[in-house]
Amino acid sequence: SEIAQMSMPEILAPAGSPEALLAALRCGADAVYVGGKQFSARQSAENFDGAALKEAADLCHLYGAKLYLTVNTLVFDREFDALDAWIREAAGCGIDAFLVQDLGVLALIQEIAPDVPVHASTQMTIHTKAGVEWAKRQGFSRVVVSREMSRKELAPLCQCGIEIEHFVHGALCMSVSGQCSLSAMIGSRSANRGRCAQACRLPFSATGKAGVCALSLKDLCLVPYMQQLMADGVASLKIEGRRKRPEYVAAAVTALVQARDGVEPDLETLRAAFSRSGFTDGYYTGKRRNMFGTRQKEDVLQMQKVLPALEKLYQKPTGRVPLTMHITVHEGCPVRLRLSDPDGNHAEVTGDCPQPARTRPTDSAQLQRQLEKLGGTIYTLKALTADCDGISMLPASAWNAVRRSGVEAMNRRRIQKNTPVYALRPASKPAPAQETAPAHPLFRVQVAHAEKAAKLLACEDVEAVLLPLTALPEHWDLPSKECVYLTLPRYCPSEDKLTEQLEQAMQHGFRHLVCENVAHLLLGETLGMTLHGGLGLNAANCRCLTFLRQQKLADTMLSPELTAAQIRHCHGLPFGLYAYGNLPVMTMRNCPIQNEVGCKNCTGTLTDRTGRKFPVGCDKCHGVVTMYNAVPTWMADKPEALEHAAFWLLDCTCAENPFAILEAFRQSSAAPFPVTRGLYFRGVE
């Protein structure tokens, strides 16, 4: 009774293949999410083409489940024609929602398929009330919140008048989703493009010790917290794993269905299906205990033991839909079978004409035996009524035929009723470029501390100095406040504190805000600040830039995953490029150095298996840790590659002498130390 009073959340399963889809549905999933052959954040899964997507949608709708399609990658301008065609094809298949990261993709979907619900992917880094409210205003129907949230932070978001989806089982990324460039910078395989090489699972150590995997987390399991999740009103419980086998999907769905129904699930079998040295409850309790782990030989052996039993969970359809049937049997008239299900679907079919019985006429008992043979379908016979004349009969083969015909008719009816139909519109072409880049882009210099800001602000070619909001309290008297742009952490759960700090900064005359996630757009607009887009917004195409212009941004940083050739075609909003700096490659809420050696012994770097050292910075005020690339990006001697930018960002967060960097860029000097060209020439997959 207590369970009945709570809202019943949707159990949302992953499917990287048709087999995994079948496993999810047969084990009781309420919805399944899949990806296409492109534009999906798990490009290494088998995924679905148009024909397979239509079959998947029909199967889900037969079961009364929903099908969500991920288009949650960054999309480059040359890909939008293919994306337009895929969105139309998917909408024609009757999918129930798109999952989206790229704001340009959102704009296109809302233009050409405005009736299709859109869910904000976890790649959008939404984790606060302002982020959820922003998503609601943009027309999203659901937000997949960040995995790093505690229950205390998550529960209030469920009261914001929009569906909240939360990951409750599966792999955990060390970095906040959407804010990881490690795989892209190391090997040109972009997580934001669905090509993550899982570089975080490789050895990294604060002390350089071999074999330590300081960035590898155990898999999440919140199954034991089902009652709390339900009580707080989480709308959808999401299982990670589109690259996992069907047996894993079956185990996870079964455990969640059991827990939701108040039945004790078999967590040992669930752990054996896949884990990395066991499970963690992640960030949910706020305690972050024992979160780190790697896949061990013992884990693989345990999986092999349980696979046969897990396979049996989904080998045959279970009769989950009870049917009521009424059959009419009168001599000389075709038999008539009417079927109805609990969802209000009705179907009617006719069969052969009965003949006068030579021995036994057909009666209710015989009809019951023949019509309840529903094995291999999703149905069971709940109740049968019969109107028999008592003098006629048909052979068993005829009753089997009418039963099969009835099932097929009910299948069609259920699919038809559950398949949405959308109106599609033509797409407009992005307007041609309006703005022209300056002959010599101005510099914006980012520093971690305010001590050097005053001298930088005095430089004529420095348009602005970017400073962390937390660096201001002891430096309210900085000159040229109109040229100081305040930066915020990409992940910042303490939004009330953040708002208070921003209000205080405005009282001291600071007006410019660099927005690193969509929540900042709403916070800054509400306070009346001038908004600038940061790297965290992942702006990668003209439609995104146009969208950000409509959001009242003055300008934005372009994604560092674009090549110099791709940048030439970007327009819609003045943009800047990352010309110098150790690029942030991970935004973390859990410090890997603290876990390995403790805060007192902080080394300030993580060393990979090749000996490269990656700087790690800690924002104690907001509880965020940032890992930076091992070597800085350097484009001073390649100015022609960045000539289309309105400004160049010199990110001196990790640099000791920003003035030397600035002078090198004035002189177009070659680098005096080991550097990278980032992705400007090699690009990403």
Rosetta blueprint (number, residue, H / E / L):
1 S L
2 E H
3 I H
4 A H
5 Q H
6 M L
7 S L
8 M L
9 P L
10 E E
11 I E
12 L E
13 A E
14 P E
15 A L
16 G L
17 S L
18 P H
19 E H
20 A H
21 L H
22 L H
23 A H
24 A H
25 L H
26 R H
27 C L
28 G L
29 A L
30 D L
31 A E
32 V E
33 Y E
34 V E
35 G E
36 G E
37 K L
38 Q L
39 F L
40 S L
41 A L
42 R L
43 Q L
44 S L
45 A L
46 E L
47 N L
48 F E
49 D L
50 G H
51 A H
52 A H
53 L H
54 K H
55 E H
56 A H
57 A H
58 D H
59 L H
60 C H
61 H H
62 L H
63 Y H
64 G L
65 A L
66 K E
67 L E
68 Y E
69 L E
70 T E
71 V E
72 N L
73 T L
74 L L
75 V L
76 F L
77 D H
78 R H
79 E H
80 F H
81 D H
82 A H
83 L H
84 D H
85 A H
86 W H
87 I H
88 R H
89 E H
90 A H
91 A H
92 G H
93 C H
94 G L
95 I L
96 D L
97 A E
98 F E
99 L E
100 V E
101 Q L
102 D L
103 L H
104 G H
105 V H
106 L H
107 A H
108 L H
109 I H
110 Q H
111 E H
112 I H
113 A L
114 P L
115 D L
116 V L
117 P L
118 V E
119 H E
120 A E
121 S L
122 T H
123 Q H
124 M H
125 T L
126 I L
127 H L
128 T L
129 K H
130 A H
131 G H
132 V H
133 E H
134 W H
135 A H
136 K H
137 R H
138 Q L
139 G L
140 F L
141 S L
142 R E
143 V E
144 V E
145 V L
146 S L
147 R L
148 E L
149 M L
150 S L
151 R H
152 K H
153 E H
154 L H
155 A H
156 P H
157 L H
158 C L
159 Q L
160 C L
161 G L
162 I L
163 E E
164 I E
165 E E
166 H E
167 F E
168 V E
169 H E
170 G E
171 A L
172 L L
173 C L
174 M L
175 S L
176 V L
177 S L
178 G L
179 Q L
180 C L
181 S L
182 L H
183 S H
184 A H
185 M H
186 I H
187 G H
188 S L
189 R L
190 S L
191 A H
192 N H
193 R H
194 G L
195 R L
196 C L
197 A L
198 Q L
199 A H
200 C H
201 R H
202 L L
203 P L
204 F E
205 S E
206 A L
207 T L
208 G L
209 K L
210 A L
211 G L
212 V L
213 C E
214 A L
215 L L
216 S L
217 L E
218 K L
219 D E
220 L E
221 C E
222 L L
223 V H
224 P H
225 Y H
226 M H
227 Q H
228 Q H
229 L H
230 M H
231 A H
232 D H
233 G L
234 V L
235 A L
236 S E
237 L E
238 K E
239 I E
240 E L
241 G L
242 R L
243 R L
244 K L
245 R L
246 P H
247 E H
248 Y H
249 V H
250 A H
251 A H
252 A H
253 V H
254 T H
255 A H
256 L H
257 V H
258 Q H
259 A H
260 R H
261 D L
262 G L
263 V L
264 E L
265 P L
266 D L
267 L H
268 E H
269 T H
270 L H
271 R H
272 A H
273 A H
274 F L
275 S L
276 R L
277 S L
278 G L
279 F E
280 T E
281 D L
282 G L
283 Y L
284 Y L
285 T L
286 G L
287 K L
288 R L
289 R L
290 N L
291 M L
292 F E
293 G L
294 T L
295 R L
296 Q L
297 K H
298 E H
299 D H
300 V H
301 L H
302 Q H
303 M H
304 Q H
305 K H
306 V H
307 L H
308 P H
309 A H
310 L H
311 E H
312 K H
313 L H
314 Y L
315 Q L
316 K L
317 P L
318 T L
319 G L
320 R L
321 V E
322 P E
323 L E
324 T E
325 M E
326 H E
327 I E
328 T E
329 V E
330 H L
331 E L
332 G L
333 C L
334 P L
335 V L
336 R E
337 L E
338 R E
339 L E
340 S E
341 D L
342 P L
343 D L
344 G L
345 N L
346 H E
347 A E
348 E E
349 V E
350 T E
351 G L
352 D L
353 C L
354 P L
355 Q E
356 P E
357 A L
358 R L
359 T L
360 R L
361 P L
362 T L
363 D L
364 S H
365 A H
366 Q H
367 L H
368 Q H
369 R H
370 Q H
371 L H
372 E L
373 K L
374 L L
375 G L
376 G L
377 T L
378 I L
379 Y E
380 T E
381 L E
382 K E
383 A E
384 L E
385 T E
386 A E
387 D E
388 C E
389 D L
390 G L
391 I L
392 S E
393 M E
394 L L
395 P L
396 A H
397 S H
398 A H
399 W H
400 N H
401 A H
402 V H
403 R H
404 R H
405 S H
406 G H
407 V H
408 E H
409 A H
410 M H
411 N H
412 R H
413 R H
414 R H
415 I H
416 Q H
417 K H
418 N H
419 T L
420 P L
421 V L
422 Y L
423 A L
424 L L
425 R L
426 P L
427 A L
428 S L
429 K L
430 P L
431 A L
432 P L
433 A L
434 Q L
435 E L
436 T L
437 A L
438 P L
439 A L
440 H L
441 P L
442 L E
443 F E
444 R E
445 V E
446 Q E
447 V L
448 A L
449 H L
450 A L
451 E L
452 K L
453 A H
454 A H
455 K H
456 L H
457 L H
458 A L
459 C L
460 E L
461 D L
462 V E
463 E E
464 A E
465 V E
466 L E
467 L E
468 P E
469 L H
470 T H
471 A H
472 L L
473 P L
474 E L
475 H L
476 W L
477 D L
478 L L
479 P L
480 S L
481 K H
482 E H
483 C H
484 V E
485 Y E
486 L E
487 T E
488 L L
489 P L
490 R L
491 Y L
492 C L
493 P L
494 S L
495 E H
496 D H
497 K H
498 L H
499 T H
500 E H
501 Q H
502 L H
503 E H
504 Q H
505 A H
506 M H
507 Q H
508 H L
509 G L
510 F L
511 R L
512 H E
513 L E
514 V E
515 C E
516 E L
517 N L
518 V H
519 A H
520 H H
521 L H
522 L H
523 L H
524 G H
525 E H
526 T H
527 L H
528 G L
529 M L
530 T E
531 L E
532 H E
533 G E
534 G L
535 L H
536 G H
537 L H
538 N L
539 A L
540 A L
541 N L
542 C H
543 R H
544 C H
545 L H
546 T H
547 F H
548 L H
549 R H
550 Q H
551 Q L
552 K L
553 L E
554 A E
555 D E
556 T E
557 M E
558 L L
559 S L
560 P L
561 E L
562 L L
563 T L
564 A H
565 A H
566 Q H
567 I H
568 R L
569 H L
570 C L
571 H L
572 G L
573 L L
574 P L
575 F E
576 G E
577 L E
578 Y E
579 A E
580 Y E
581 G E
582 N L
583 L L
584 P E
585 V E
586 M E
587 T E
588 M E
589 R L
590 N L
591 C L
592 P H
593 I H
594 Q H
595 N H
596 E H
597 V H
598 G L
599 C H
600 K H
601 N H
602 C L
603 T L
604 G L
605 T E
606 L E
607 T E
608 D E
609 R L
610 T L
611 G L
612 R L
613 K E
614 F E
615 P E
616 V E
617 G E
618 C E
619 D E
620 K L
621 C L
622 H L
623 G L
624 V E
625 V E
626 T E
627 M E
628 Y E
629 N L
630 A L
631 V L
632 P L
633 T E
634 W E
635 M L
636 A L
637 D L
638 K L
639 P H
640 E H
641 A H
642 L H
643 E L
644 H L
645 A L
646 A L
647 F E
648 W E
649 L E
650 L E
651 D E
652 C L
653 T L
654 C L
655 A L
656 E L
657 N L
658 P H
659 F H
660 A H
661 I H
662 L H
663 E H
664 A H
665 F H
666 R H
667 Q L
668 S L
669 S L
670 A L
671 A L
672 P L
673 F L
674 P L
675 V L
676 T E
677 R L
678 G L
679 L L
680 Y L
681 F L
682 R L
683 G L
684 V L
685 E L
